[in-house]
């Protein structure tokens, strides 16, 4: 298994910017063209050339993991759907985020324990350091940034109330998004805090 990709610190959820990049790509189907437009027109509203390149690279990395259906849905999606699909792109790109949501947040939520404690995060990272060269060698500054951006992403998508209050909240999913994610991988619905009975219910409706 590949080691964790930790570069999500370069960009939080950024749903509006992600939607803008997706729409540019759907027009041209050419990532080089999209990159030129994003950087030249400052679509990401970043002050320096380096920061534009860095953030675009991260968003592209995420979007390359989405299915065509997921990409196409951005065009007419509500902002709630845009946030969910932007988060799905993170789940599919960053195993650390995916595992934290699935192994810590979902387990707590299903046990009616709705607060993510600092100790929950620390224990999770400690358990992953054993098998991850990258995690075992990061600096304190990087460790702080990983945690800070992770919780910012979770707050932006609505899986916790805020970066200050880590109370777990279950995002509302549209029928369209549920259908699209089922066509991709039902485990994505698990990472959005759906229980197994709910997933089975929607899976049967799809048949």
Secondary structure, DSSP 8 states (H G I E B T S, - for coil): ------GGGG----HHHHHHHHHHHHHH--HHHHHHHHHHTTTT--SSHHHHHHHHHHHHHHHTTS-HHHHHHTTT--HHHHHHHHHHHHHHH-HHHHHHIIIIIHHHHHTT--B--HHHHHHHHHHHHTT-HHHHH--HHHHHHHHHHHHHHHHHHTSBS-SS--BB------HHHHHHHHHH-THHHHTTT--HHHHHHHHHHH-
